[in-house]
Amino acid sequence: MSQIQPFVHLRVASGWSMKYGASPVDELVAAAATMGQPALAVTDRDTVAGAVKFALACQHHGVSPILGVDLALESLPLAHPAPPASVRTPVRGGAFIDQRQPRVGFLVRGAHGWAQVCHLTTAAHRHRDHPLLCRDDIAHILSANPSVVVLLGPDSSVGRAVLQRRPEQARHEIAWWRSIVGAQSLRIEVVSHLANEHDPRGAPRSTALAARMLELAVEQRITPVLTNAVRHCRPEQGRVVDVLDATRRLVALDERHLDRPNANGYLAATEHMVQIAHHIAGRASVGSTSAVAERLLAVTRELA
């Protein structure tokens, strides 16, 4: 049996993700180093403000930094929109801070990629109240010479279309991204927190959705990667995430308003992520479970 290669987390929100990430970059980097993980990506929401401290922490702990960002994106219109869902209102007449727009991750490739990520982040903040990236800005910044890797995960328009069983919409989204950055700069991000697929809160982090995302990646010939959509360093910090979600949305801290289905969105050890890869591969109809899981882990490491 071949030796297990260390996992690399490619989608991590730190405490610089205001009212979203629960752990400081120092803690995350130290944990990755302790687990023998050679590299770590930080993709904070709507900001690259923590990049310098992250890079310095990585230098101190001997971990290779992967810079990135997580940005909200305007949606392409649905061909057949679903009926509107009931809308929760903030307490005491407040206004929502989190508009629940689809989100996309960008990972830096070299100095030019860092410049592009900074330009994308600046463009998103033209909407000062609610940072939002327009597709025209993406095309303008990336179409000539993309030096970033685009992560399309369960919270992206692609992931939401797959969750809603709208395969044509998912393909339409992928076609748009392919036209801008090319297939070589696209990755389908598969995530499983082993959540209940029949629970509306758990479905986006379920193995069932991850398997369908993997099947879509194979169908579209887009390389998949495995992430854990990290929001906290240790499982017991999950309750901090609940407080952050309630604060961001200006709603009461109540079971009805929780985002996380469980505490599995943490900086997990390699062994845990290997198990997750096998769970997903076992549900996806794309080949042998062991071969698919090993390939998924391998292409994830290659991106680092």
C-alpha positions in Angstrom: 0.0 0.0 0.0 1.4 3.4 -1.0 2.2 5.9 1.7 -0.5 8.5 2.3 0.7 11.9 1.0 -0.1 15.0 3.2 -3.3 16.8 2.3 -3.3 20.5 1.4 -6.3 22.7 2.3 -7.2 25.0 -0.6 -10.3 26.8 0.8 -9.8 28.4 4.2 -11.4 31.4 5.8 -9.4 33.0 8.6 -10.3 35.6 11.2 -9.7 38.2 8.5 -13.0 37.1 7.0 -15.0 39.4 9.1 -18.0 37.8 10.8 -17.3 34.5 9.0 -13.9 33.0 9.8 -13.3 32.0 13.5 -9.5 31.4 13.7 -6.5 33.7 13.3 -4.0 32.9 10.5 -1.3 32.1 13.1 -3.4 29.3 14.6 -4.3 27.9 11.2 -0.8 27.8 9.9 0.6 26.3 13.1 -2.0 23.6 13.0 -1.2 22.8 9.4 2.5 22.6 10.3 1.8 20.3 13.2 -0.2 18.0 11.0 2.7 17.8 8.5 0.8 19.6 5.8 3.4 21.4 3.6 1.2 24.2 2.2 -2.0 26.1 3.1 -4.3 28.4 1.2 -6.2 31.2 2.8 -9.1 32.5 0.8 -10.7 35.1 3.0 -14.1 36.6 2.2 -14.0 39.9 0.4 -10.5 40.8 1.5 -6.8 40.1 1.1 -6.0 42.2 4.2 -4.5 39.3 6.0 -2.1 38.2 3.3 1.1 39.7 4.8 0.5 38.2 8.3 -0.4 34.9 6.6 2.8 34.8 4.6 4.9 35.7 7.7 3.2 33.0 9.7 3.9 30.5 6.9 7.5 31.6 6.8 7.8 31.1 10.6 6.3 27.6 10.5 7.9 26.4 7.3 4.6 26.1 5.4 4.2 27.2 1.8 1.6 30.0 1.5 -1.1 30.0 -1.2 -2.8 33.3 -1.5 -6.3 33.7 -2.6 -9.7 35.4 -2.0 -13.4 34.4 -1.8 -15.7 36.9 -3.6 -19.5 37.2 -4.1 -20.5 37.1 -7.7 -23.6 38.3 -9.6 -25.6 35.4 -10.9 -26.5 34.5 -14.5 -30.3 34.5 -14.8 -32.0 31.1 -14.4 -33.9 29.9 -17.5 -36.8 28.7 -15.3 -36.6 30.4 -11.9 -37.7 28.5 -8.8 -40.6 29.9 -6.8 -39.4 32.5 -4.3 -38.7 31.2 -0.9 -39.9 32.8 2.3 -37.6 35.6 3.4 -36.3 36.0 7.0 -36.1 39.6 8.3 -33.5 41.0 10.6 -34.3 41.8 14.2 -35.4 45.3 15.3 -35.8 46.6 11.7 -32.2 46.2 10.7 -30.9 45.5 7.2 -29.2 42.3 6.1 -25.5 42.4 5.8 -25.2 39.0 4.1 -27.1 38.8 0.8 -26.2 35.1 0.3 -24.9 35.7 -3.2 -23.1 32.9 -4.9 -19.4 32.9 -4.2 -16.2 32.0 -6.1 -12.7 31.3 -4.9 -9.6 32.6 -6.7 -6.1 31.2 -6.0 -3.0 33.1 -7.0 -0.5 31.9 -9.6 2.6 34.0 -9.3 3.0 37.8 -9.1 0.7 38.5 -12.0 -2.0 36.4 -10.3 -1.6 38.4 -7.1 -2.2 41.6 -9.0 -5.3 40.1 -10.6 -6.7 39.0 -7.3 -6.1 42.5 -5.9 -7.9 44.0 -9.0 -10.8 41.6 -8.6 -11.1 42.4 -4.9 -11.1 46.2 -5.6 -13.7 45.7 -8.3 -16.0 43.9 -5.9 -15.8 46.7 -3.4 -17.2 49.2 -5.8 -20.4 48.0 -4.1 -19.3 49.3 -0.7 -22.3 48.0 1.4 -22.3 44.6 -0.1 -19.1 43.6 -2.1 -20.1 42.0 -5.3 -18.1 41.1 -8.4 -19.6 41.8 -11.7 -19.0 39.5 -14.6 -17.9 42.3 -16.9 -15.1 43.1 -14.4 -14.0 39.4 -14.4 -13.8 39.4 -18.1 -11.9 42.6 -18.2 -9.3 41.5 -15.6 -8.9 37.8 -16.5 -9.6 37.2 -20.1 -6.3 38.4 -21.6 -3.9 36.4 -19.4 -5.5 34.6 -16.4 -3.0 33.9 -13.7 -5.4 32.6 -11.1 -7.2 29.3 -10.5 -11.0 29.6 -10.2 -12.7 27.4 -7.6 -16.3 26.6 -8.3 -17.7 24.9 -5.2 -21.0 24.2 -3.5 -21.6 27.9 -2.7 -21.0 29.0 -6.3 -23.6 29.3 -9.0 -22.5 26.0 -10.3 -22.9 24.3 -6.9 -26.3 25.9 -6.4 -27.5 24.7 -9.8 -26.4 21.2 -9.1 -28.1 21.3 -5.7 -31.3 22.4 -7.3 -31.0 19.7 -10.0 -30.6 22.2 -12.8 -27.8 20.5 -14.8 -28.2 22.8 -17.8 -27.8 25.9 -15.7 -24.6 24.4 -14.1 -23.2 23.6 -17.6 -24.1 27.2 -18.7 -22.1 28.6 -15.8 -19.1 26.4 -16.5 -19.2 27.4 -20.2 -19.1 31.0 -19.2 -16.1 30.5 -17.0 -14.4 28.4 -19.6 -14.8 31.2 -22.1 -13.1 33.6 -19.8 -10.2 31.7 -18.2 -10.1 28.4 -20.0 -10.5 24.9 -18.6 -6.9 24.8 -17.4 -7.6 27.6 -14.9 -10.9 26.1 -13.6 -11.5 23.6 -10.8 -14.7 22.1 -9.6 -14.5 22.1 -5.8 -16.1 19.1 -4.0 -16.9 19.4 -0.3 -18.4 17.0 2.2 -19.0 17.6 5.9 -20.9 14.3 6.0 -24.1 16.3 6.5 -27.6 15.1 6.0 -28.5 15.5 2.3 -32.2 15.6 3.2 -31.8 18.6 5.5 -31.9 22.0 3.7 -29.1 23.2 5.9 -27.0 20.1 5.4 -27.5 19.5 1.7 -24.8 21.9 0.5 -22.2 20.1 2.6 -23.5 16.6 2.0 -21.6 13.7 0.4 -24.5 13.4 -2.1 -23.9 16.9 -3.5 -20.1 16.4 -3.5 -20.5 13.3 -5.6 -22.7 15.1 -8.1 -20.2 17.9 -8.3 -17.5 15.3 -9.0 -19.6 13.7 -11.7 -20.2 17.1 -13.3 -16.4 17.7 -13.3 -15.8 14.4 -15.1 -18.6 15.1 -17.6 -17.3 18.6 -18.3 -13.6 17.6 -18.3 -12.8 20.1 -15.6 -10.3 19.0 -12.9 -11.9 18.5 -9.5 -10.3 19.4 -6.2 -11.2 18.3 -2.7 -11.5 21.0 0.0 -13.1 21.1 3.5 -14.4 24.7 3.2 -12.7 25.6 6.4 -14.1 28.2 8.7 -12.5 27.2 12.0 -9.3 25.5 13.1 -10.7 23.0 15.6 -14.1 21.2 15.7 -15.0 22.8 19.1 -14.8 26.3 17.5 -18.0 25.6 15.5 -20.1 27.5 18.1 -18.0 30.6 17.4 -19.1 30.3 13.7 -22.7 30.2 14.8 -22.3 33.5 16.6 -20.5 35.0 13.6 -23.4 34.0 11.3 -26.0 35.5 13.5 -24.0 38.7 13.9 -23.5 39.0 10.1 -27.1 38.5 9.4 -28.5 40.5 12.3 -30.7 37.6 13.4 -31.1 35.9 16.8 -28.7 33.1 17.7 -31.1 30.3 17.2 -31.2 26.8 15.7 -33.3 28.2 12.8 -30.5 30.5 11.7 -27.5 28.3 11.9 -25.5 27.7 8.7 -23.2 24.9 9.6 -24.9 21.4 9.8 -22.1 20.1 12.1 -18.6 20.9 13.3 -16.8 19.3 10.3 -15.8 22.5 8.6 -12.4 22.6 10.4 -8.8 22.3 9.4 -8.9 18.5 9.3 -5.9 16.1 9.3 -4.8 14.2 6.2 -6.4 11.0 7.4 -9.8 12.6 7.8 -9.6 14.1 4.3 -8.6 10.7 2.8 -11.7 9.2 4.3 -13.8 12.0 2.9 -12.4 11.4 -0.5 -13.4 7.8 -0.4 -16.9 8.7 0.9 -17.4 11.0 -2.1 -15.8 8.6 -4.6 -18.0 5.8 -3.3 -21.2 7.9 -4.1 -20.1 9.1 -7.5 -20.6 7.0 -10.6 -17.3 7.7 -12.2 -15.2 4.6 -11.6 -13.5 2.5 -8.9 -13.8 4.1 -5.4 -10.2 3.7 -4.5 -8.9 4.9 -7.9 -11.2 7.9 -8.0 -10.4 8.9 -4.4 -6.6 8.6 -5.0 -6.9 10.6 -8.1 -9.0 13.3 -6.4 -6.4 13.6 -3.6 -3.5 13.7 -6.2 -4.9 16.5 -8.3 -5.7 18.5 -5.2 -2.1 18.2 -4.1 -0.9 19.2 -7.6 -2.7 22.5 -7.4 -0.6 23.4 -4.3 
